[in-house]
């Protein structure tokens, strides 16, 4: 509400001010001691109280006071036109926050001792607070509060000075000490000199009481400390307290001077270095030992730095290199090394991130437009965007797409980048053998460069792109190092925020990068690296999916590439289905696309040679245009044969069907052998199947005689293809059972499952891929281990289709399914969905 600044009161725009002058000849200046003496020594017993919130005022001083409380201002303006001449100036311990002098309990926060002040002049300017100039006269003590509303009025008693007569010599010593301290303060701080000059003409510094009050008012002590001095009646105690405050003020002033000197010295050193550097530049120019290109280089780097949000480490390194560049001669080999290094440091997007598109509907639309199927991948990306929408920030992730060639792993990366609105960069790890490709070369080598990841960040110009690491399962190792081990730091969310490239030797944050890796299989990926990635498996496409992919994506793309229009080339659905089934039955669509290319090339030639308007492809044209069917041999096994069973396999290119053949030859030396380039695990499975079938018929004389008189041969075509794994156990046992019983298996049946010596059927992997392979081959009944039921139930309805699954726990449950007419098999209910 009320402030009491120590500066002189100034009147501005006098013509617009309402000024109330108080001119009565009651103040006389005595030239002998320059003190102010009131001719009327009688002050009123009741005073209007003006609270002071900053610091108290001391007697014998003339200072301005600002009245910011509206009610007090109105009363003062009214009463100054009457007999009001004196006000009580009392320090309040409550800060002037709300400016309410008539708050309940405000009087409790007022000090008991104040100073009476005579109003010399009052002014009011527009809506500004009222200003009054007061001549502080004497101390008083509040006896009673007469009224509080609208303003405070109090009965007061004036305080006489005590203790001056008994200790005159001691007071003189204190006075000399105070004067000496004031002289020191004036030398340290010119403001004290100005303040001293203003007051010297108004007060008598020879008076110890006045000197104590003046010394206290010069300090920057708190209001409570000054109020304590104001309340001290004994002059000796008061001057001693003032001396203590003044001495503390001197120490603070000395400390300020020391700090200022330190800052000034530092600035002087910097200015000195600047001038010397400028002089050195001019001297070099005069001597012709420098080029202006060096200066332009540093200016270029400094301009780049202003646009970046550098880390503390990077900023220090760049400053060091810039300083080095200024000192190196341009002709020196080190100059180009340093310049190249600075180029890389300043061209990287430190702290620059592209804005993510947090629109899940848009992302879903882009993913569905670019790719048919791939539900798992699309769901994972939409989940990632959903988390980003909730957090407001899309953190980096590491995703591994595993699937057969041609299933769309590589192209899905571009779709993900478009869906997120990020820059995209792809590089292949296939055949990479040098660790420096990942983490860069050290700068000690000639022509050293950063690694692929820093190069990708530079190319994308943002610190949060989508980086695709293609063929991560084909990464190599050599005496140059192990790139797979170098990838451990990059693909670890806890480490890649401080990725350290050997060339940069400065940590760069890769934690916002979305890494998408692709692989055909996980067997060749180191376990530590595989553990850092979220694996999403892309199963092969079924015939219906390939049909849609060809119609919506592959054919329009190839028509555009070959310069043909849609109305110039006709490929009916039945023909396209025949191409897929006979020429492109693999898990992916790459072979299908190659066959479409072949058709379009031949069509383009027809347009050129025969000048026709349209080419329509029929089934009869396929042998001439595409050659013999690649999958025609499976028709040999459409009709069930004794000793031949269809199995399901999971390979690096997806699921596949395989046939297991068993045959016997009468021999004096019975035995068993297997062919088909089988691996060790598969050989063991054949031996387990042979032993189990023999033990199963150990009580049957016919079966015992069969094995005693025949040499059994088990073969898995095609012989040129290596095969391994335990999942063909029940298939081999069924082939041997069919051979022994001379009973063919039911048609359109395939099976998979590992067999133990006791006849248990163990779970297998790749249920989805094997089911797709079975559907592709037209198989309608499948036998799975019972523990794989959940895996089968999770499959999409489009994959299952009309397939009837059977889930078995033991081999004895397999026999009635495969051989329903075989004597001795139990006719019990087989579990199925």
FENURKA-V498034 format. One record per run of one state. SS is the DSSP state (H for helix, E for strand, C for the rest). FROM is the first residue (numbers start at 1). LEN is the number of residues. If there is no record, write none. Layout:
BEGIN
ss:SS from:FROM len:LEN
ss:SS from:FROM len:LEN
END
This chain:
BEGIN
ss:C from:1 len:1
ss:E from:2 len:2
ss:C from:4 len:10
ss:H from:14 len:3
ss:E from:17 len:5
ss:C from:22 len:5
ss:E from:27 len:3
ss:C from:30 len:6
ss:E from:36 len:3
ss:C from:39 len:7
ss:E from:46 len:7
ss:C from:53 len:9
ss:E from:62 len:6
ss:C from:68 len:2
ss:H from:70 len:10
ss:C from:80 len:6
ss:E from:86 len:7
ss:C from:93 len:13
ss:H from:106 len:4
ss:E from:110 len:1
ss:C from:111 len:2
ss:E from:113 len:13
ss:C from:126 len:4
ss:E from:130 len:18
ss:C from:148 len:5
ss:E from:153 len:6
ss:C from:159 len:3
ss:E from:162 len:1
ss:C from:163 len:5
ss:H from:168 len:21
ss:C from:189 len:1
ss:H from:190 len:11
ss:C from:201 len:7
ss:H from:208 len:11
ss:C from:219 len:4
ss:H from:223 len:9
ss:C from:232 len:2
ss:E from:234 len:1
ss:H from:235 len:53
ss:C from:288 len:4
ss:H from:292 len:15
ss:C from:307 len:5
ss:H from:312 len:16
ss:C from:328 len:5
ss:H from:333 len:15
ss:C from:348 len:12
ss:H from:360 len:11
ss:C from:371 len:4
ss:H from:375 len:17
ss:C from:392 len:6
ss:E from:398 len:6
ss:C from:404 len:5
ss:H from:409 len:12
ss:C from:421 len:3
ss:E from:424 len:5
ss:C from:429 len:7
ss:H from:436 len:4
ss:C from:440 len:12
ss:H from:452 len:9
ss:C from:461 len:5
ss:E from:466 len:5
ss:C from:471 len:1
ss:H from:472 len:3
ss:C from:475 len:2
ss:E from:477 len:2
ss:C from:479 len:2
ss:E from:481 len:2
ss:H from:483 len:8
ss:C from:491 len:5
ss:H from:496 len:3
ss:E from:499 len:2
ss:C from:501 len:6
ss:E from:507 len:2
ss:C from:509 len:5
ss:E from:514 len:6
ss:C from:520 len:7
ss:H from:527 len:4
ss:C from:531 len:3
ss:E from:534 len:5
ss:C from:539 len:4
ss:H from:543 len:19
ss:C from:562 len:4
ss:H from:566 len:3
ss:E from:569 len:3
ss:C from:572 len:1
ss:H from:573 len:11
ss:C from:584 len:6
ss:H from:590 len:21
ss:C from:611 len:4
ss:E from:615 len:3
ss:C from:618 len:1
ss:H from:619 len:8
ss:C from:627 len:5
ss:H from:632 len:6
ss:C from:638 len:6
ss:E from:644 len:8
ss:C from:652 len:2
ss:E from:654 len:13
ss:C from:667 len:4
ss:E from:671 len:5
ss:C from:676 len:2
ss:E from:678 len:1
ss:C from:679 len:1
ss:H from:680 len:17
ss:C from:697 len:4
ss:H from:701 len:9
ss:E from:710 len:7
ss:C from:717 len:6
ss:E from:723 len:1
ss:C from:724 len:5
ss:H from:729 len:13
ss:C from:742 len:7
ss:E from:749 len:3
ss:C from:752 len:2
ss:E from:754 len:2
ss:C from:756 len:4
ss:E from:760 len:3
ss:C from:763 len:4
ss:H from:767 len:10
ss:C from:777 len:4
ss:E from:781 len:5
ss:H from:786 len:8
ss:C from:794 len:3
ss:H from:797 len:4
ss:C from:801 len:3
ss:E from:804 len:5
ss:C from:809 len:1
ss:E from:810 len:1
ss:C from:811 len:1
ss:H from:812 len:7
ss:C from:819 len:13
ss:E from:832 len:1
ss:C from:833 len:1
END
